[in-house]
Amino acid sequence: MDKPKFPAFIESTAGEVAAELARLGVPPGQRVTITIEPDDWLTQARDFSRPLVEAAGWSDEDIDRIIDEEREAVASKL
């Protein structure tokens, strides 16, 4: 695997971090920075938005697709 030339952003859970880094070929000794998002605001935002998303008829797959499209759009501008 080629080494990335710029920082990579990975969204994962605490329990899956090591496996995700290994999947990406990051050696165990490589320094990484991890940001821990506070659960309170994220949980509140999801609790607020979920009924709105469901009422609009959107599925989790729709949301994931839109997130992926926006990530690609941002990455292409870097």
C-alpha positions in Angstrom: 0.0 0.0 0.0 1.4 3.4 -0.9 1.9 5.9 1.9 -0.6 8.7 1.9 0.7 12.1 1.0 -1.7 14.0 3.2 -3.7 13.3 6.4 -6.5 10.8 6.3 -9.7 11.2 8.3 -11.3 8.0 9.5 -14.6 7.7 11.3 -14.8 4.7 13.5 -15.6 3.5 17.0 -13.1 3.1 19.8 -13.3 -0.7 19.6 -12.6 -0.7 15.8 -9.7 1.8 15.7 -6.9 -0.7 15.7 -8.5 -3.0 13.1 -9.2 0.0 10.8 -5.6 1.2 11.1 -4.3 -2.3 10.4 -6.6 -2.5 7.4 -5.1 0.7 6.0 -1.6 -0.7 6.5 -0.7 1.7 9.3 2.2 0.1 11.2 1.7 -0.3 15.0 4.5 2.1 15.8 3.3 5.0 13.6 2.1 8.0 15.5 -1.6 8.8 14.9 -3.9 11.5 16.3 -7.3 10.5 17.5 -10.1 13.0 18.2 -12.8 11.9 20.6 -16.2 13.4 19.8 -18.3 14.1 22.9 -21.3 11.8 22.8 -23.7 14.4 24.2 -23.9 16.7 21.2 -23.7 14.0 18.6 -26.4 11.9 20.3 -28.6 14.9 20.6 -28.2 15.9 17.0 -29.0 12.3 15.8 -32.0 12.1 18.1 -33.3 15.3 16.7 -32.6 14.6 13.1 -33.6 10.9 12.8 -37.4 11.5 12.9 -37.0 14.2 10.2 -34.9 11.9 8.0 -37.4 9.1 8.4 -40.3 11.4 7.7 -38.7 12.5 4.5 -38.5 8.8 3.5 -34.7 8.6 3.5 -32.9 5.4 4.4 -29.5 4.9 6.1 -28.1 4.0 2.7 -29.3 7.3 1.3 -27.6 9.2 4.1 -24.4 7.2 3.7 -24.4 7.8 -0.1 -24.8 11.6 0.4 -22.0 11.6 3.0 -19.7 9.7 0.7 -20.5 12.1 -2.2 -19.7 15.1 0.0 -16.5 13.6 1.3 -15.3 13.0 -2.3 -16.3 16.6 -3.2 -14.2 18.0 -0.4 -11.3 15.7 -1.0 -11.2 16.7 -4.6 -10.7 20.3 -3.6 -7.7 19.5 -1.3 
